Amino acid sequence: MKLTEKDVRYVAALANLNLTDLEVGRMLHDLDGILGQMDALAGIDTEGAAPMSQVLFDADENATLRADVERTPLDNEAALANAAISGEGYFKVPRVIER
């Protein structure tokens, strides 16, 4: 799939970015290269490849980093204890999107 300038501007608008024409051109080039690499990876035949899992430290095959122990979850008051601003049981943050 070949990207167009319109595609880049659309994605930039979704991310609330104001890109200059120079930046749009650079992003078009970069994103097109990334998608080209993804197409190349998608074309690789992996039919005989063994599945991989996460890398573990030197331990047995099923080792984990810590024991999975059930804990009491934080109550709302404790979760909001260090909030700069809170109200009605929620974190309050300044508005960042002006649309």
Beta strands, then each sheet from edge to edge (+ up, - down):
strand 1: 86-87
strand 2: 90-91
sheet 1: 1+ 2-
end
